[in-house]
């Protein structure tokens, strides 16, 4: 089912869950990853490593939030554009969100690499 059929022929709750399910799955996968990471690091019996994993979790969450700006925010704009039958503009916004998220990831990587010592000391 393409996006036009989804928005034109399905109920709002079904369309909502169809679009929101991937975001929910990504959040669950992230949570499971963090729990597994903490579990296996804790098996080393090194409290400094466990503390490092725990302290880096907010930074990881921050990076996910930056990605969600383009993912969730962009999907909202794209959905409205598809609903208005503005398919070309929706495709342009989709491309922008894709490339902007990649650029944002590169900028955050460079920023954190340059400031790794102050961030780790903090």
Secondary structure as UniProt FT lines:
FT   HELIX           3..9
FT   HELIX           12..42
FT   TURN            43..45
FT   HELIX           47..83
FT   TURN            84..85
FT   HELIX           87..114
FT   HELIX           116..121
//
